[in-house]
Amino acid sequence: MQSCLDSENPISSGSKSGSDLVIGQRVHVTGDTRRIGSVKYVGAVEGYKGNWVGVDWDNGDGKHDGSHNGVRYFEAQGSKTASFVRPHNVSSDVPLLKALEFRYHGESTKEEEDEMYVLSATNKRVSIELLGKDKIQNKLSRFEELTSASLAYLGVSSAGPPGHINMTIPRLKELDLTGNLLSDWREIAAICKELPALVTLNLSYNIMSHDLSGMPLLNHIKVVVLNHTGISWKQVEMLKDSLPLVEELHLMGNKLRGITPLSSDIVHGFDSLRLLNLENNFIATWDEILKLSQLKRLEQLFLKNNCISHIWHPDHNSSSEQSNSHELLGESFRPFQNLRCLLVGGNKIEDLASIDTLNLFPNLLDIRLSENPIADPGKGGVPRFVLIARLAKIQILNGSQVSPRERKESEIRYVRLVMSKCHNNPEEIKKLHPRFAELKKFHGIEDEKAASGATGPQKLSSSLISITLKCVAASIGEKAPLTKKLPATTTVGKLKILCESFFKIKSVKPKLFLQEEGSPLPTLLDDDMASLIDFGVGNGSTILVEEEC
């Protein structure tokens, strides 16, 4: 039967005796600084000699849940996230300067140098020699000249003796402490106080304590990265008085479900904050995000991979709930008045009302909507050209620039699409397509009237669209692109039949995709009964002809 206790490893420097360890202390496996966990138990384990340390591992790679042979020693985060180890098999308490010495004074290991190679024409390894390597290492070894240091995953847990950091690296501006053993905010404060030039601090993957009492004023810090630190919004609120000039705050992966201000319903302070990153959290309602709307200098808000299903704006009083929220914010309130970049990809947005609402954000120019149902035509969403047409001011959509030409073509295609579907029903158009009348007038698009008599041929000609067909099916071979004029009402099924004739293919069943400017992937035309205009195919569009798998 396999034991739930880890096997013993050789003793190494920095290892602990059982009496040195305390509950809640952060440790890593001796010799493996990336396997990090929290001490949950120190003492005897029934049936085994000596002291053991119960550790709950951050990566969940353990053997049990804190119990062994029916005896509960501690509660772990999961059923197999914990294990017992001997005290000398875990390490902690590495001062910052010791890690700095190791990272920048230490020689490259044989393993590291063995990884630096390229393959020759005969598939043999040729070692790489970095030009200027000695010169670079010599510069990095002069700590007083360092302006940036990366000490990720080196087991750093403390500032060390007072005054030593300031004397050693007085010019340091950027410090990366990702994945260390820091948890006490007093140690963070001690480090920052000794680095008066420090601007950027990265504490990602350090599980920080909830106690922030006694944090000093750190008005030289401009960028703080607290990704995957377990921090709550209440702690963020407590930090803001210590970081009055912070301009960027990154809070990814902290399981945040809401924004909880300490003294009101709206977040105040953070007067210099320009970028807030809340990606990969569990925020589900836009009401929580609206609590950030009085951050006067906020320009960039990152909300990718949350659970948001709807966006609304208090200036659009379409429900009593929203009206009440608007009253709460005050009559003179102007939400998100400086926001110019909003990233909401990877959420659950599926309604066009959320898209139209974005026009109420006064300075919004850059929006990311990818990986939402509304932006995926395959899941009932709309194509890129519809999003562009409905978003009046957007200059960057899903990371791609919207050129003046693309905007013009998108808006014209959108107007014609609406005209073909709504059949001049003014009330329906006004309700479902708020920008339709504005765009129709702006582009001078006339209402289409039924053709008769001598006007018949002219009407038929004006309804034709020019499309380019590109055959990309591997089994068909290279074919020159074809440009054809077809009625906009041509169905996808009919076009497939035409492609079989155009490219003289008989044994292959074609599959069609619409390739749009600015879209990273083409759109599958998957409804044989739908017309080209239903999919937004317009004049100058490109259709890719692929083969069914």
Disulfide bonds with the S-S distance in Angstrom:
none
